[in-house]
């Protein structure tokens, strides 16, 4: 099923029962002019252009608990380190055996090379498997294509904007590759789990995915009492809905600074918290809120 809606409000239209490839073949991109200013761009992205979620939802309100499964990977390729033609060529080579859709995002040409890659899966996946596949694709399979992975790709209920025609983008840049072969989930998960195991061994650490797979073995917490510090640390990964994001960033920033956490570390931690939001804030918004609270907490000018 394909659900269409806008970033704001987070209400989706009744689902469309089409395969992803057929949906994109019949979809008519709208023509828009992308403003030069950040405020105008944000307004266009959040309220002016349709986005979509592919999978199954239990209700038409876009939030994590309402998304039952997803049946395609959707990856925002924002930190691209190759030319546009090289990006297209590399995706064509890597995914030549499978169906996919590749199209410029609204910021392409305005903020460098920015594309969106949509890969239909041969069966639906749950949240844990989806995040594992996204992590593997953005950090390993697309190695040499992007520099840093966009953490918002991991958001379970993330809505991705549909293709549009802008002053920087033409219709022919929207690529629909159909070979009638969907990407195999079981094989991909096996490869991804092996990669994580090797990656963890090489780095000497433990990944969030490997930990998540085993947390069900444990009780809710340790034997010590819960307090405000406990709740503060948990808030880093519990996420929040759209209307409370800036307030959440402010509370986390203030709470960590009050506990003498290094300022640079606090900034990185609030970015982690933002990646778990239903609709992550832009980096500029995070930093504006962060520095405002930091000045008050640290009595800086």
VENVEN-V745944 format. One record per pair of residues at least 12 apart in sequence whose ideal C-beta (glycine too) atoms are under 7 Angstrom apart, sorted by sequence separation. I is the first residue (numbers start at 1). GAP is how many residues later the second one is. D is the distance in whole Angstrom. If there is no record, write none. Layout:
i | gap | d
I | GAP | D
I | GAP | D
//
This chain:
i | gap | d
3 | 12 | 5
32 | 12 | 7
55 | 12 | 6
56 | 12 | 4
103 | 12 | 7
274 | 12 | 6
2 | 13 | 6
56 | 13 | 5
102 | 13 | 6
103 | 13 | 6
196 | 13 | 6
253 | 13 | 6
256 | 13 | 6
1 | 14 | 4
2 | 14 | 5
53 | 14 | 7
55 | 14 | 5
88 | 14 | 7
196 | 14 | 6
1 | 15 | 7
55 | 15 | 4
102 | 15 | 5
138 | 15 | 6
271 | 15 | 6
1 | 16 | 6
2 | 16 | 6
32 | 16 | 7
54 | 16 | 6
55 | 16 | 5
236 | 16 | 7
270 | 16 | 6
32 | 17 | 7
54 | 17 | 6
100 | 17 | 7
101 | 17 | 4
235 | 17 | 6
253 | 17 | 6
2 | 18 | 7
54 | 18 | 5
100 | 18 | 6
252 | 18 | 5
100 | 19 | 5
134 | 19 | 5
134 | 20 | 6
232 | 20 | 7
270 | 20 | 6
2 | 21 | 5
98 | 21 | 7
99 | 21 | 5
249 | 21 | 5
252 | 21 | 5
131 | 23 | 5
232 | 23 | 4
267 | 23 | 6
95 | 24 | 7
249 | 24 | 7
248 | 25 | 7
249 | 25 | 7
87 | 26 | 6
91 | 26 | 6
130 | 26 | 7
87 | 28 | 6
76 | 29 | 7
84 | 29 | 5
127 | 29 | 5
83 | 30 | 7
229 | 30 | 7
263 | 31 | 6
80 | 32 | 7
245 | 32 | 5
80 | 33 | 4
236 | 33 | 6
20 | 34 | 6
80 | 34 | 7
80 | 35 | 7
78 | 36 | 5
236 | 36 | 6
242 | 36 | 6
245 | 36 | 5
77 | 37 | 7
236 | 37 | 5
239 | 37 | 4
240 | 37 | 6
241 | 37 | 5
242 | 37 | 5
249 | 37 | 6
253 | 37 | 5
257 | 37 | 6
7 | 38 | 7
8 | 38 | 5
77 | 38 | 5
235 | 38 | 7
238 | 38 | 7
239 | 38 | 5
7 | 39 | 4
8 | 39 | 5
77 | 39 | 7
237 | 39 | 5
239 | 39 | 6
250 | 39 | 6
254 | 39 | 5
258 | 39 | 7
6 | 40 | 7
76 | 40 | 6
77 | 40 | 6
249 | 40 | 5
253 | 40 | 4
257 | 40 | 4
6 | 41 | 6
12 | 41 | 7
249 | 41 | 7
253 | 41 | 7
257 | 41 | 7
74 | 42 | 7
75 | 42 | 5
246 | 43 | 5
250 | 43 | 5
254 | 43 | 6
6 | 44 | 6
7 | 44 | 6
74 | 44 | 5
116 | 44 | 6
5 | 45 | 7
6 | 45 | 7
12 | 45 | 7
4 | 46 | 5
5 | 46 | 6
72 | 46 | 6
73 | 46 | 4
72 | 47 | 6
94 | 47 | 7
4 | 48 | 5
12 | 48 | 5
72 | 48 | 5
73 | 48 | 7
3 | 49 | 6
11 | 49 | 6
71 | 49 | 7
72 | 49 | 6
2 | 50 | 6
3 | 50 | 5
11 | 50 | 6
12 | 50 | 6
71 | 50 | 5
10 | 51 | 6
2 | 52 | 5
10 | 52 | 4
20 | 52 | 5
10 | 53 | 7
71 | 53 | 5
1 | 54 | 7
3 | 54 | 6
70 | 54 | 7
1 | 55 | 6
69 | 55 | 4
70 | 55 | 6
90 | 55 | 5
106 | 55 | 6
133 | 55 | 6
140 | 55 | 5
69 | 56 | 6
105 | 56 | 7
133 | 56 | 7
136 | 56 | 4
5 | 57 | 6
49 | 57 | 7
69 | 57 | 6
132 | 57 | 7
87 | 58 | 6
106 | 58 | 6
110 | 58 | 6
75 | 59 | 7
109 | 59 | 3
133 | 59 | 6
136 | 59 | 6
70 | 60 | 5
73 | 60 | 6
103 | 60 | 4
106 | 60 | 7
108 | 60 | 6
109 | 60 | 7
122 | 60 | 4
125 | 60 | 6
129 | 60 | 6
132 | 60 | 5
45 | 61 | 6
73 | 61 | 6
108 | 61 | 6
121 | 61 | 6
122 | 61 | 6
75 | 62 | 6
120 | 62 | 5
121 | 62 | 5
122 | 62 | 5
123 | 62 | 5
75 | 63 | 6
82 | 63 | 6
120 | 63 | 7
122 | 63 | 6
73 | 64 | 6
119 | 64 | 5
121 | 64 | 5
80 | 65 | 7
81 | 65 | 6
104 | 65 | 5
80 | 66 | 6
81 | 66 | 5
79 | 67 | 5
56 | 68 | 7
77 | 68 | 7
79 | 68 | 4
55 | 69 | 6
77 | 69 | 5
79 | 69 | 5
104 | 69 | 5
103 | 70 | 7
103 | 71 | 4
34 | 72 | 6
78 | 72 | 5
103 | 72 | 7
102 | 73 | 5
76 | 74 | 5
101 | 74 | 7
135 | 74 | 6
101 | 75 | 5
34 | 76 | 6
76 | 76 | 7
24 | 77 | 5
76 | 77 | 6
100 | 77 | 5
132 | 77 | 5
21 | 78 | 5
75 | 78 | 5
99 | 78 | 6
131 | 78 | 7
99 | 79 | 5
99 | 80 | 6
98 | 81 | 7
97 | 82 | 7
99 | 82 | 6
98 | 83 | 5
99 | 83 | 6
76 | 84 | 7
97 | 84 | 6
98 | 84 | 7
128 | 84 | 6
98 | 85 | 5
74 | 86 | 5
88 | 87 | 7
67 | 89 | 5
67 | 90 | 5
64 | 92 | 5
64 | 93 | 5
63 | 94 | 5
62 | 95 | 5
62 | 97 | 6
20 | 98 | 7
21 | 99 | 7
20 | 100 | 5
53 | 106 | 6
52 | 107 | 7
51 | 108 | 4
52 | 108 | 6
51 | 109 | 6
51 | 110 | 5
52 | 110 | 6
51 | 111 | 6
49 | 112 | 5
50 | 112 | 5
49 | 113 | 7
49 | 115 | 6
45 | 116 | 7
154 | 121 | 6
157 | 121 | 5
152 | 123 | 6
155 | 123 | 7
151 | 124 | 4
155 | 125 | 6
152 | 128 | 4
32 | 132 | 5
34 | 132 | 5
33 | 133 | 7
34 | 133 | 7
29 | 134 | 5
30 | 134 | 6
31 | 134 | 5
32 | 134 | 6
33 | 134 | 6
27 | 135 | 7
29 | 135 | 5
29 | 136 | 5
29 | 142 | 7
29 | 145 | 7
25 | 151 | 6
7 | 152 | 6
24 | 152 | 5
5 | 154 | 6
21 | 155 | 6
21 | 157 | 5
64 | 175 | 7
63 | 178 | 6
64 | 214 | 6
63 | 215 | 5
10 | 232 | 6
8 | 234 | 7
38 | 246 | 7
7 | 272 | 6
//
